[in-house]
Amino acid sequence: MQWYEAFGDKHQPSWQDIRTYVGKGVVLWDELNSYLSTLSGKGGDLSYSSCAAQPGWNVKYRKGGKALCTLYPMQDFFIALVVIGTKEEKSVLNLISEGELSEYVVGLFTHARAMAIGRWLMIEVLDGTILKDVQTLIALRLQSGDR
């Protein structure tokens, strides 16, 4: 059963429901949520999206009005949406040239369409290496002035 089928717009999941659905990815889920809660100074906000690309409940993190990332529960893993703003692109290119990001994330960045607001990376967090990349990209979001 898909996430959006299990929990419709009128049936908000609990945090435990989300952890159960994320299943095998729960250790990574908990680690990233803890990291984001520490950075933002508060827990994530549950939000429902009817967007065709990724419908259903998600968890949004913001700090001082700045979006840090959005997490989408999936069966046994999760997706982290990180927007690389125009001011952050140079820093990401430096990380790539220094070999600091995994091939997977480099591929996502390279193939993401550059838009006026930046590049949207839908990162499937499947292991600790990818989790580290997500944390690195989020740290860049905090350092820049992009909103």
Secondary structure as UniProt FT lines:
FT   HELIX           3..6
FT   TURN            9..10
FT   HELIX           15..22
FT   HELIX           23..25
FT   HELIX           26..40
FT   STRAND          45..49
FT   STRAND          56..63
FT   TURN            64..65
FT   STRAND          66..74
FT   TURN            75..76
FT   STRAND          77..84
FT   TURN            86..88
FT   HELIX           89..97
FT   TURN            98..99
FT   HELIX           103..111
FT   TURN            116..117
FT   STRAND          118..125
FT   HELIX           128..143
//
